[in-house]
Amino acid sequence: MQLVGGTIRLWAALIILAAGASLLVLLDLQFRSDSTLRRLAGTAEQQNPWGDGAAKNPQPDEDLAVTQGTGSWTNLTTALEELMPDPEITRKGDGWKAATKQAIRKLLHCLAEYGDECRQRPEGKVVIVEYTHFRQWWEGSTTGEVIWCGSVLTAFDRLGYTTLVAANLEEVQLLYRPFADLVRVIIMQVRMGPDHSSNLVRNCFKDPKCVQSESNPKGIAPWKMFGLAFWGTRGDPIELHHPWGPSRVMAPYEYPDHYYLGYALDHHCEKNPLVSPELKKDYAFILSKRLSYYYNNPAFLPESWLNVSQSSGLEMVSVAYDDTKGEHVIPEGVRTLGRLSREDFYVMLGSSRAMVGNGSPVLSPSPFDALCIGVPFIHPYDPGRTKTLDPEGWDRFHTGVFQHGALLELRPPYVYHIPRRNVTALSEALLAAKANPIGRSLPEKYKMASLMQRVKNLVEDTNWEELAWKEGRLPLAVEQLP
């Protein structure tokens, strides 16, 4: 099969072993710069490096050319390089394409060397991911969503899994079909939208040519499809997310009814030295990366920062950049350092006495970064909208009440929960943080070892097909899906 159109081409030789005989699968897979794939049947005679037993010319109605092969494995490396030349990386964010090619090569070598036993090896466990923030990890983005997805990719890698990255649903299908028996989990976006155009999980469920069924046995097994949502479903209609509900939607925090996947930070933050209390600087870092955060319903009014600095004896510093087009200026009493690299950010943060929340951004990983390098966090909440610091359900993650509900399980000297707009409480918390320094205090659930165990439970230890039958979700009735 030949896929035509675009600038970046990956030729993959995909090998499947079954019934003691080698099956050769030739898949012409192209990643287009516009993320759109077009299928045209190949007609030109092609050189066959695998031996005379492998198919040379797929027929137009074939999704894959699969035949028993008699070719020797001795030419695997050479043939693979011919079929899968290094892609032309035209921009920094294209690294996921090279990573996918390398992952396919690793899997092919596993199949060639171990045969059917490869499926029992780590690299024989395949995960396919399709989500913007997975791909943005290769761009060096540091948003909360990318930090989450990047740590999950790291966990996949440390567990030895084969991770294949796609840019759209069609690429997911192309990567899935040759490896269907080896694919354990597929993670796709389930973003909201009235036309469901970006909800790839639902789109596949509703497409008889995509989802597995009696009429489409080569389709994607429905129990392998999961959604990913940083903000969770938050009570939205089910059709806006996963057709089987929030239990199949992975979340960074322990949202009600969701699949808690979480993230890890220690593999990055613990590379930075712990600054001893006597070497710390007398300043507090304000978590407000945008200037607008100081003016758009902030936890503390702009004019309060000078008073806070004077009463606490700490200089207030920030890395906020101007996203207001000059409409606002940095508040008096706050010194901005401008944008910092991730390395410089850790140096600056580690030298601080405390990190201070100002209402936004919500649910950011940054407070846990601070705890990891021995910096306590001051967490504002709205006392007029809650009577407890231990709420249940979605109330715990109500971002109009708490800046970061996941911090509510921690108390001083690690996290100080104070009423928003209360300058006295803020100053007192800063003084307490300075007087009671902490060491590395990242909770275990945010460490790579814990994330890897959760990932292993997802990929290896749970029989999702069996669970789907027990839940009455199989056989799949597409017409009954929301």
N, C-alpha and C positions, 0 to 999 in steps of 0.2 A: 504494500500500500504506500502510495506516495502522497505527501501533504505538501502543497505548493503555495507560495506567496509569503513574503516576509524576508527578513534579513539574517536570522540566526537559525541554524539547522543543527539538530542533534540526530545522528543516526544511531539507533540502539539495536543491538542484537540481544534479544530476550530469550533466555533458555529455560525451558520447563522440563523436568524429568517426571515421567509417569510410567507405571507398569514395567519398570526395568528398562525402558527404552528412552532415548533422548528425544525430546520434542524441540524443534527449532522454531522460534518465533521471530520473524523479521518485522520490526515495527519502525516505520519511518516517522519519527516524531519531531515536529518542528515547533519551536517556541517563537511565535511572531511578536514583533515589538508592540503591536496593537492588541495582543492577547487574543486574537481571533484565529481559529484553525479552519482551514478549508480542505476537504478531502476530495482528491481526484485519484482515480484508479491509475496505477502505473502501467505503462505499455511498453517502455523501452526495455530491451534485454539488458540485464545487469549481471555483473560478475558475481559468482557465488563462492565466497571463501569458505563455506561450511561443508562442502562436499556435494556430490550429485544428488544426495537424498533430500536436500533442503529445497523448499520452493523458491523459484526465481521470480515468477511473475504472478502476484496475487490477482485474483479476479475482481472485477469492479464491485461485486456484491459481498465481498469478504471483508469483515472487520479486521481480521488478522489472517495471515498466512501461516497455518500450523500444519506441519507434516512430520512424519517420523524421519529422522536424519541418521545418516551413517557416517557423517564427518567426524574427524578426529578432534579431540580437545586440545591437541598440541598446538594448534594454530589459534587458540582462543585469544591470546593477548594481541597478536598481530591483527587478526580480523576485527577485534573490538576497536582497536585504534583506527582502522580504516572506516568502520561503520560509525564511530563516534568521535570525530575529530573535536579538539577543544573548541568550544563556541567562541565566537567573536564577542567579547565583552565590551559593549559600547558605552556603558556607564557603570558607575559604582554599584547601583542597585541590582545589576544583572548577575551578581555572584550566585544567586540561588540556582541559576541555570547550570552553572559549572558544578555546583554542589550536587544537583540532581544527577548529572551525568556521572559523577564520581561514585554516587551511591549505587547507580545501576551497574557500574563496572564491578563494584565490590560484591554485589549480589550475584552477578554472572560468574565471578570467580568462585564464589561459595558453591553455586550449583554445579560448576564444572568439577570441583575438587571433591565435594561430599555427596553429590547426587541428592537423592530424596532426603537424606539425613540433614541437608542444609536447613530444612524448615525447623529443626530442633535447635539450631545455632542462633545466636543473637541476630546476625545479619540476615537470617531467613525469616525474620519477623518484620514485615513491611508496614510502614505508616505513611499515608498520603495526607498532606496538608494543603489547604487552599484557603488562604486568609491574607488580606492585605498586610497585616502587621507581622506575619511570618516573613514575608518577602522584604519588608522594610528593615528587618534586622540586619540584612546585608548592606543597607545604606548607612548604618551607624546611627539610626534614630534612637532617641532616649525617652520617648513617650512611655507612659505607664503601660499601654497596650503592648508596645514593642518589647519592653523589658520582660513582661509576662511571657510573650511568645518566644523570645530569645532564650529564656531560661528553660522553657519546655523543649526547645530544639537541642539545647545543651544536654538535658536529661536523656533525650532520645539517643544522642551521640554517645554519651557515657555508658548507656546500657547496650550499645552496639547495634541498635536497630538500623534498618535501612529506611531512611527518610526521603521521600520523593515530594517535591514541591511543585504545585501547579498554579496557574494564574486564572483559571476559569473552570467551569464544569466540564467542558469538552476535554480539556487536558486531564482532568481527574479521570474521566472515562478511559482515555487512551492509556494512562499509566496503570489503571486498575486491571483492565482485561487480561493482559499477559500474565499478571501476577495474582490473579483473583484468589487462588488458594493460599497464597502467602500473606496477603494483605489482612492485617488484624483490625485496623482502625482507620477511618477516613474522617478528617476534621475539616469542616467547611464553614463558611460564614453564614450567619442567619440574621443579617441586619434587617431592620424593619423597613417596610415600604408598602404602600397600598396596592401596588401591582406585583409585589413579591419578586421583582426583577433581580434583586440582590440576595434573595434567600435561596442559596443553592441547594441546601438540603431539601427544602420543600419542593423546589423545582424538579429535582431528581425523583422524589417520591411520586410526584404527579405526572411524570413523563414515562409512559410505558416503554419507551425506547432506552430509558436510563436505568430504572430500578429493576431488580431481578424479579422475575415472575415465571409462570409456566410458559408463557408465550415469549419470554425473553430470558432464558436461563443464563445467558452471559452478562446480564445486567448486574448492577452493584447491589450486593446483599444489603437490605435495609438496616439490619442490626449492626452493620459496620459504620453507619453514618452518624456522626456527632456534630453538634453545633458548637460554636465558641462565641461568647458574648461577655465583654469586660463588665458591662453594666447589668447583665442578667436580663431576665424577662420582665421583672418588676410588675407582674400582674397583667402584662399585655395579653391580648388575644393570642391563643395558641398558634393560629395560622401565621402569625408574624415571626414565629421562631421555629422550633422543631415540631413536626407533626405528632411526635410521641410525647411531647411535653418537656418541661424543664429538666427532668431527670437525665435527658440526653443532651443538655446544654452545659458545656464546661464553663466554669467561672473561676476568677482569680481569688475570690473570697468565699466564705461559707454562706452563700445566699440560700434562703429557704428553698428546699426541694431541688436544687440544682446539683450537678455533678461537680464536686469540689476538686479541682485540679491544682489550683494555687500556683505559686511561683517561688523561685529561690533567688537569693541575693548574695549569699556568702561567697560564692565562687568569684565574685567581683570585689565586694566591699572588704573582705578579709585580706585582700592583697595589699590594702593600705595600712600603714603602721598605726597603732593606737597611740594617740598623743596623751602623755601623762598630764594630770591636772595642773601641775606647776608650769607646764609649757604651753598651756592653752592661752588663747588671746581673750581679752575681755570684750568679746562681742557675741551677739546672738544673730543667727541667720534666719531671715524671714522667708518662709516658703511661699514666694509669689513670683513666679518666673515671668509674668506679664505685668506691665504697668497697670493695665485695666483692672487687675485683681485688687488693687488698692482703692478703687473707686466704685466698682460694681458690687454693691452689697457686701462690703468687707466685714470681717469679724471685728475689726478695730478701725475706727475712723482715721482718715489720713492725718488729721491734726493731732492725733493722740501719740504719735510715735516719738516726738521730741520729749514729751513728758515721761514716757516710758523709759527712754534712754537715760534721762537725768535722774529719775528715781531709782533705777536699777544699777546705775553706774556702768552699764554695758552699751557699747556702740551697736546700733542696728545696721546690718548689712544685707544686701539683696543682690540678686543677679537679674533683676527684672529688665526686660527690654521694652522699648516704647512701641506698643501696638495700638496706640490711640491717635497716631498721626499728628502728634504735637498738641493734642487737646489737653493733656495733663502732664504734670511733671512729678518727679519722684518726691514723696512727702518730706517735709522738713524733719530732720532727725534720722533720716535713713540715707546711708551711703551705698550707691549702686556700684557693683564691680563689673557690670556688663556680662555678656555671655562668657561662660567658661567651658573648657573642655571637660570631659568626664573626669579625667585625672586631676585637673586643677580644682574641680568641684569637690572631690573627695578631700583634697588637702585643705581647702578652705573650711569645709564642713567639719572635718575632724579637729580643727583648731578652735571651733566654736564652743561656747558654754552650753548652748541650747539651740534647738530649731523651733521656730514659732509658726504655728498655723495662722492663716489670716482668712480662712473661709474657703479659699480656692487655691490650688486645684483640689478636688475631692477625690478620695480613694487612691491617692498617689502612693507609689511604693517608697517615695523619698523619706517619710518618717521612719520606715524600717531600715533604710540605708543609714540614717542617723544613729539608730540604736545599735546597729552593727559595728559602728566605729566609735561607740562610747559617747554619744551625744543624746541627751534626753529630748523629748518632744513635748511642746505645750499645745494642747488640743482644745480649740474653742467649741462650745456647743451653745444652743439656744435654750436657756432655762425656762423660757415662756412656753416652749412647745414639748417639753418632756418633764416628767416627774421622777425619772430614774436614769441612772447611768448604766443600767443593765437591762435594756429593753429586749423584747423578743421579736422574732420574725423580721419582716421588712422594716419595722420601726428602728431596728438596730442600724440599718443602712440608709436611713432617711437623710439624704445629703442637705436637706433644708434645716435639719436639726443638728446633725453631727458632721463635721468635716470628714471624719474617717471612722466609720463604725467598727472596723476591725481593730481599732486601738482601744476599744472600751474594755477589753479583757486585761489591760495593763493598768497599773497604778503607779504613783510616785515611788521611788525617784526616777522611774523610767518614762512615764507619761503623766503629765499634769493636766487634768480636765478642768477648764475654767470657763465661766460664763462669758460669752461674747460681749463686746463693748465695755467690759469691766477692766479699766486700766489698772486699778489697784490690784486686782487679782492677778493680772498679767505681770506686774512688777514683782509681786510677792513670789510668783512661780519662778521667775527668772533668778531671783535671789536664792531661792531654795535649790534650783538646779545648779547654781554656781557653788553653793555650800555642800552639795551632796553629789559629787561626780560619780559617774558609773563607768564600768568597763564594757566590753563587748556584750551586748544584751539582745541579740537577734533571737526571737522565739524559734524553737526547733522547726515549726512547720514551714518557716521561710528559709530553711537550709536545703542544700542540694540533696542530701541523703534522704530527707523526708519527701521531697518532690519526686525523686527517683522511685521511691517505694510506691507513691500514688500512681506514677506513670506505669510502673510494672503491674499494679493491680488493674489498670485500664487495659493494657496491651496483652498481658499474659495470663493473669490470674482470674479473670472473669469470663465466663462463657456467655457472651452477649446473645447468641442465637438461642440457647436454652432459656435464658431469662426472658427473651421476647416471646417465646412460646408460653411460658408460665404466666406472663402478663396478658395473654390473649391477643397479642399484636400480630401473630402469624396464624394462618396465612394472611398475607397483606391484602387488605381490601381498599384499593386505591380510591374507589368511588366514595368511600366513607370517610376519607381524610378531610380535615377542615381546610 
